[in-house]
Amino acid sequence: MAWRYSQLLLVPVQLVFLASVCCPGVWGSTVSEELHRMVGQSLSVQCQYKPKEESYVLKTWCRQTAPSKCTRVVTTSEPRKAARELQHTIWDDPEAGFFNITMTQLTEDDSAFYWCGPYYPSLREVTVLRNISLVVSPAPSTLPSQTIAPLPESTATIFMPFPVLTTSPEETTDSSINGTGHRNQSSSSPGWTSPGLLVSVQYGLLLLKALMLSVFCVLLCWRSGQGREYMAETMELSKLPHISKSLDTVSHISGYEKKANWY
């Protein structure tokens, strides 16, 4: 019985695992890589993808403005040609299967979540390859500004891609995923809640539901076991009257024989 209970407890855990595998856009890809820089420094990021022999797909570097939205900062126009927007530069090599993004002269206002990936103008969607959390801290007065080298290719992490809505740098209209609800907001969105907090809340609620499901399964099996034991005891008790009647019959026959012998 204990083994059966332990097997039932594994069911919610398996459900959580399957949900994380089947929904990479919600679980795996929302995990961000946190990078730290100081004011005045530069940031270089490399995003890898599987090369495809078909028409060229634009690549972009965008700044997250909502859990599933971002504003494009810089976007390629053609392969192997650098595109620049202010202090942002992007360069793509489709044959090699990667593109590089460089941000120079960083300020504290550049601290945000950034995504890189292919951009589809007709759908206004970005397939996110990497989720970067950039934290820019004030530089000490004694340290000169310096440039940080790009991440080595061996350490570049590729996340499961998932599509998100995007807006151009000039247009920051906030549209929900299903197209409902329109409101204007700035790209910085200072009052927006961190996605890390939202992910933590989602995980907490899911684990709470799994725990409640486990307790319900255990109680259901326990009640079922109690019911079987009660039925078994009832059946045993129901046999007792027949045994008593048999004993009375034997006793009656024995008394009759004794009377016969006496006569």
Phi, psi and omega in degrees: 000318179297322178296322179295320177298318181296324177294321178293326179293336180283342183299310179299323179297318178296322178297318178297319180295316179297323178295322180291329180281318184284340183236066182297332179296336182262323186262287192293317188285345181280353177286123185260155173263120182269123179242137182247133175222169177247161180302132180095344179278178179239159178231132176236130182231139177244130178245128182256151178206167181279120180299141179230137179269076178207190182299150186292136177251129180298151175241147184219160174236114186234157181256127184291134178240346179201170183307329180228033180218153175207163176249124182295133179262313178210141184223142178289158175246333179200162183289150176053037174220122183291138175244136185235138173221107183056240181266015182251137178225139178226140181218132187238138175235093184298325181293325179278338177082037176202160172218150184249143175236136179232131174241126182248161177049058183294147174235170179296333178291345179280354178293119182184181173264133180235147177237147173232146179167178177294144181242132180245101185300322183296327179262349185054046182235149174240127174273107189287125176261322178222147179242108186252127173257107183264127178240114181255121182253155177299139182275137174298146184294339183273346183261129176286159178290140183220162181256133179270132181293155178297157176293139176298151182297328183291337183260359180288124182262131178252122179267159175301125184290148173212143185279145174221159177282151180221159175230158178284165180301328181278332185249120182235038178290128182272112178242135179287170185300319183271008176088002181261151176080106179236133175202150181269140177208157179282161182290338182285325179045066185296335183269003184283141181284142180298137180296333178299322178292319179297319179296318179298318179296319179296316178299318181298316179295320180294317178295323178297318178296320179296320179295316179297322178294322179297315180297319179297318180295318180296315180296322180296316179293322179296316178295323178296318178295320178297322179296319179296316179299320180295319179296321180295316179296321179297318179295320178296318180293327181293337179282340184298317179303321179295323178294319180296317179297322179296318179296321179295321179296314178299319180295322181293317179296319180297320179295322180295319178296320179299319179294322180295316179295328181292321178287000000 
